[in-house]
Amino acid sequence: MKILLVEDRVGQVLLKVLEKAGHEVVLAEDGEDAFQKLNQDSIQFFLVDWMLPGMSGLELVERIRRIGRYRETPILVISSRASREDVGRIAQAGVDGFVAKPFTPVQLRQKIDDVLRKREQSQRTRLEAQQIVSGQMAFGLGDSAPVVLFCVGGSTEEAVSSAGDTCVSGLADMVEAMGALNAEHPALGLGYRLVQSTNDLAQLLGRRNVRARTRMVVLSTACRGNYVLLLRLLGRGEIESIPFLLMCWDAGTLPDEVEEAVDRGALHMLAWPIDLGEWRAMLRRYVPIPP
């Protein structure tokens, strides 16, 4: 990996550490020198000291982020300043992390590996979110096709991604299981829709054709809106036949009225992280398979 190292005091020492770890290193001693070199090379990772002569490391970071091809390139800041305020400033600057001086070569390598691992996971999450959002149009295009409603706090790629890596990964697995069921039974055409809030859910289920098609409603704790409205909705005769499943890490964190709904069976808890065996069983239980 090609790293641009911007360090004016111990640059040569860090260069040897990074080269020993197998990286190709471009060394710059200040911000202006770095800015020239990043335009000459294709940099894959930036390691920037905050306290540089002239332009500060954070000022350099801001300039780097204005360059289109480096907008998503990982940046790690080196700093001897580690107060809460300083850490906040570093986070706001758009970097991926910082390593506090003094540090050992092992700590530096671990920090770089951590940044790369988080970046890889973040990219995977964005890709899964993109596939989940676009997949709404892949299933259930017919007016009579069965559908599962996922109330997960949003229907855009950004909103789905904000639910977190574990939630997005679990949702992707659930959608994949639905796709596998469709592949096994081509006439099924099972689809899904992402819903932002309990209010949107109530409006959807207020439409007779949507109610008739809905086989399950899956709620996450990221679902926005008024749970009292949701519980009233569950009490309506034409709705209560639809299974409502609640994805939750810890039932103890639920509002009292939601706990009561779980206790009386109006809401069913869905183990989270998702148990795919349990989810597949629910699909087969609640989604009639055409002959």
C-alpha positions as CSV (number, residue, x, y, z in Angstrom):
1,M,0.0,0.0,0.0
2,K,1.3,3.5,-0.9
3,I,1.3,5.7,2.2
4,L,2.0,9.5,2.2
5,L,3.7,10.2,5.5
6,V,3.7,13.8,6.5
7,E,6.0,14.3,9.5
8,D,8.7,16.8,10.1
9,R,10.6,15.4,13.1
10,V,10.6,11.6,13.1
11,G,9.7,11.0,9.5
12,Q,12.7,8.9,8.7
13,V,12.1,6.7,11.7
14,L,8.5,6.1,10.8
15,L,9.4,5.6,7.1
16,K,11.6,2.7,8.1
17,V,8.8,1.2,10.3
18,L,6.3,1.4,7.6
19,E,8.6,0.0,4.9
20,K,9.5,-2.9,7.2
21,A,5.7,-3.6,7.4
22,G,5.7,-3.9,3.6
23,H,4.3,-0.5,2.6
24,E,5.6,1.9,-0.1
25,V,6.1,5.3,1.6
26,V,6.3,8.8,0.2
27,L,7.7,11.2,2.8
28,A,6.8,14.9,3.1
29,E,8.0,17.3,5.8
30,D,5.2,19.9,5.7
31,G,1.8,20.5,4.2
32,E,2.9,22.2,1.0
33,D,5.4,19.5,0.3
34,A,2.7,16.9,0.9
35,F,0.2,18.7,-1.3
36,Q,2.6,18.6,-4.2
37,K,3.5,14.9,-3.7
38,L,-0.1,13.7,-3.4
39,N,-0.8,15.2,-6.8
40,Q,2.2,13.4,-8.3
41,D,1.4,10.0,-6.8
42,S,-1.7,7.8,-6.3
43,I,-1.8,7.7,-2.6
44,Q,-3.8,4.9,-0.8
45,F,-3.3,6.0,2.8
46,F,-2.4,9.3,4.6
47,L,-0.5,9.4,7.9
48,V,-0.3,13.0,8.9
49,D,1.2,14.7,12.0
50,W,-1.1,17.4,13.4
51,M,1.7,19.8,14.4
52,L,3.5,20.6,11.2
53,P,5.4,23.8,10.3
54,G,3.3,26.2,8.4
55,M,0.0,24.5,7.4
56,S,-1.2,22.3,10.2
57,G,-2.0,18.7,9.7
58,L,-5.8,19.3,10.1
59,E,-5.6,22.1,7.5
60,L,-3.9,19.7,5.2
61,V,-6.6,17.1,5.8
62,E,-9.3,19.6,4.8
63,R,-7.4,20.3,1.6
64,I,-7.0,16.6,0.9
65,R,-10.8,16.0,1.3
66,R,-11.5,18.6,-1.3
67,I,-9.8,16.5,-3.9
68,G,-12.3,14.1,-5.5
69,R,-10.1,11.1,-5.7
70,Y,-9.0,11.4,-2.1
71,R,-12.4,12.1,-0.6
72,E,-12.7,8.5,0.7
73,T,-9.0,7.7,1.2
74,P,-8.2,6.7,4.8
75,I,-6.4,9.3,6.9
76,L,-4.7,8.7,10.2
77,V,-3.5,11.7,12.3
78,I,-0.5,11.5,14.6
79,S,-0.8,13.8,17.6
80,S,0.7,14.4,21.0
81,R,-2.5,16.3,21.9
82,A,-5.1,13.8,23.2
83,S,-7.6,15.9,25.3
84,R,-11.3,15.3,24.7
85,E,-11.5,18.6,22.8
86,D,-8.6,17.7,20.6
87,V,-10.0,14.3,19.8
88,G,-13.3,16.0,18.9
89,R,-11.5,18.4,16.5
90,I,-9.7,15.5,14.9
91,A,-13.0,13.6,14.4
92,Q,-14.7,16.7,12.9
93,A,-11.8,17.1,10.4
94,G,-12.9,14.0,8.5
95,V,-10.1,11.6,9.5
96,D,-10.5,7.9,10.2
97,G,-8.6,8.0,13.5
98,F,-5.6,9.2,15.4
99,V,-2.6,7.7,17.1
100,A,-1.3,9.4,20.2
101,K,2.4,10.1,20.7
102,P,4.4,8.3,22.0
103,F,3.6,5.0,20.3
104,T,5.5,1.9,19.4
105,P,5.9,0.4,15.9
106,V,3.4,-2.4,16.9
107,Q,0.8,0.2,18.0
108,L,1.2,2.1,14.8
109,R,0.8,-1.0,12.6
110,Q,-2.3,-2.0,14.7
111,K,-3.9,1.4,14.3
112,I,-3.4,1.3,10.5
113,D,-4.9,-2.2,10.3
114,D,-7.8,-1.0,12.4
115,V,-8.5,1.9,10.1
116,L,-8.3,-0.4,7.0
117,R,-10.6,-3.0,8.6
118,K,-13.2,-0.4,9.6
119,R,-13.1,1.1,6.1
120,E,-13.6,-2.3,4.5
121,Q,-16.5,-3.0,6.8
122,S,-18.0,0.4,6.0
123,Q,-17.7,-0.2,2.3
124,R,-19.3,-3.6,2.7
125,T,-22.2,-2.0,4.7
126,R,-22.8,0.6,2.0
127,L,-22.8,-2.0,-0.7
128,E,-25.3,-4.1,1.2
129,A,-27.5,-1.1,1.9
130,Q,-27.4,-0.2,-1.8
131,Q,-28.5,-3.7,-2.7
132,I,-31.2,-3.7,-0.1
133,V,-32.7,-0.4,-1.3
134,S,-32.5,-1.3,-5.0
135,G,-33.9,-4.8,-4.2
136,Q,-37.2,-3.3,-3.4
137,M,-37.8,-3.1,-7.2
138,A,-36.6,-6.6,-7.8
139,F,-39.3,-8.4,-6.0
140,G,-43.1,-8.2,-5.9
141,L,-43.7,-6.0,-8.9
142,G,-47.2,-7.4,-9.4
143,D,-50.1,-5.9,-7.6
144,S,-51.0,-9.2,-6.0
145,A,-47.5,-10.4,-5.1
146,P,-47.0,-11.0,-1.4
147,V,-44.8,-8.5,0.5
148,V,-42.9,-8.2,3.8
149,L,-42.7,-4.6,5.2
150,F,-39.4,-3.7,6.9
151,C,-39.9,-0.7,9.2
152,V,-36.2,0.1,9.7
153,G,-36.1,3.9,10.0
154,G,-35.7,4.8,6.3
155,S,-35.9,3.7,2.7
156,T,-32.7,5.3,1.3
157,E,-29.2,3.9,1.2
158,E,-28.0,6.5,3.7
159,A,-30.8,5.8,6.1
160,V,-30.3,2.0,5.9
161,S,-26.5,2.4,6.4
162,S,-27.0,4.5,9.5
163,A,-28.7,1.5,11.2
164,G,-25.2,0.1,11.7
165,D,-23.1,-2.7,10.3
166,T,-24.7,-5.6,12.2
167,C,-28.3,-4.5,11.4
168,V,-27.5,-3.9,7.7
169,S,-25.7,-7.3,7.5
170,G,-28.7,-9.1,9.2
171,L,-31.2,-7.3,6.9
172,A,-29.2,-8.3,3.9
173,D,-29.2,-12.0,5.0
174,M,-33.0,-11.8,5.5
175,V,-33.5,-10.4,2.0
176,E,-31.2,-13.0,0.6
177,A,-33.3,-15.7,2.2
178,M,-36.4,-14.2,0.6
179,G,-34.7,-14.3,-2.7
180,A,-33.7,-18.0,-2.2
181,L,-37.4,-18.8,-1.5
182,N,-38.4,-17.0,-4.7
183,A,-35.8,-19.0,-6.6
184,E,-37.1,-22.2,-5.1
185,H,-40.7,-21.2,-6.0
186,P,-40.7,-19.0,-9.1
187,A,-44.4,-18.4,-9.0
188,L,-44.2,-16.9,-5.5
189,G,-42.8,-13.4,-6.3
190,L,-42.3,-12.4,-2.7
191,G,-41.3,-8.8,-2.4
192,Y,-40.4,-6.3,0.4
193,R,-40.7,-2.6,1.1
194,L,-38.6,-0.4,3.4
195,V,-40.6,1.9,5.7
196,Q,-39.4,4.9,7.6
197,S,-41.8,5.3,10.5
198,T,-44.8,4.0,12.2
199,N,-46.9,6.7,10.6
200,D,-45.8,5.6,7.1
201,L,-46.5,2.0,8.1
202,A,-50.0,3.0,9.3
203,Q,-50.7,4.8,6.0
204,L,-49.5,1.7,4.0
205,L,-51.6,-0.7,5.9
206,G,-54.5,1.6,5.6
207,R,-54.6,0.7,1.9
208,R,-56.6,-2.4,1.3
209,N,-54.5,-3.8,-1.5
210,V,-51.3,-3.5,0.7
211,R,-53.0,-5.1,3.7
212,A,-54.1,-8.0,1.5
213,R,-50.6,-8.6,0.2
214,T,-48.7,-8.1,3.5
215,R,-47.5,-11.4,5.0
216,M,-45.3,-10.0,7.8
217,V,-44.2,-6.6,9.3
218,V,-40.7,-6.5,10.6
219,L,-39.9,-3.7,13.0
220,S,-36.5,-2.5,14.2
221,T,-35.8,-0.2,17.2
222,A,-34.6,2.3,14.5
223,C,-38.1,2.7,13.3
224,R,-39.2,6.2,13.9
225,G,-42.5,7.5,15.1
226,N,-45.2,6.9,17.7
227,Y,-45.3,3.4,19.2
228,V,-48.7,4.2,20.7
229,L,-50.0,4.7,17.2
230,L,-48.5,1.4,16.2
231,L,-50.1,-0.4,19.1
232,R,-53.5,1.1,18.2
233,L,-52.9,-0.1,14.7
234,L,-52.3,-3.6,16.0
235,G,-55.7,-3.6,17.7
236,R,-57.6,-3.1,14.4
237,G,-59.3,-6.3,13.3
238,E,-58.1,-6.2,9.7
239,I,-54.5,-5.8,10.9
240,E,-54.2,-8.2,13.8
241,S,-54.0,-11.2,11.5
242,I,-50.7,-9.9,10.1
243,P,-47.6,-11.0,12.2
244,F,-45.6,-8.2,13.6
245,L,-42.0,-9.1,14.4
246,L,-39.7,-6.9,16.5
247,M,-35.9,-7.0,16.0
248,C,-34.2,-6.0,19.2
249,W,-30.9,-6.6,21.0
250,D,-32.3,-6.3,24.5
251,A,-36.0,-6.5,25.4
252,G,-35.2,-4.6,28.6
253,T,-34.6,-1.4,26.6
254,L,-38.1,-1.3,25.1
255,P,-40.7,1.3,26.1
256,D,-43.2,-0.1,28.6
257,E,-46.1,-0.1,26.2
258,V,-44.1,-2.1,23.7
259,E,-43.1,-4.6,26.4
260,E,-46.7,-5.0,27.2
261,A,-47.5,-5.7,23.5
262,V,-44.8,-8.4,23.5
263,D,-46.1,-9.9,26.7
264,R,-49.7,-10.3,25.3
265,G,-48.5,-11.6,21.9
266,A,-49.4,-8.6,19.7
267,L,-45.7,-8.3,18.9
268,H,-43.3,-11.2,18.4
269,M,-39.6,-10.9,19.4
270,L,-37.2,-11.8,16.7
271,A,-33.8,-12.8,18.0
272,W,-31.0,-10.4,17.1
273,P,-28.5,-10.8,15.6
274,I,-30.7,-12.6,13.2
275,D,-31.0,-16.4,13.4
276,L,-31.4,-17.3,9.8
277,G,-32.9,-20.7,10.6
278,E,-35.6,-18.9,12.6
279,W,-36.2,-16.4,9.8
280,R,-36.5,-19.1,7.1
281,A,-39.0,-20.9,9.4
282,M,-41.1,-17.8,9.7
283,L,-41.1,-17.2,6.0
284,R,-42.4,-20.7,5.4
285,R,-44.9,-20.3,8.2
286,Y,-46.4,-17.0,7.2
287,V,-45.9,-16.9,3.4
288,P,-48.2,-19.3,1.6
289,I,-46.3,-21.2,-1.2
290,P,-48.3,-21.4,-4.5
291,P,-48.9,-24.9,-5.8
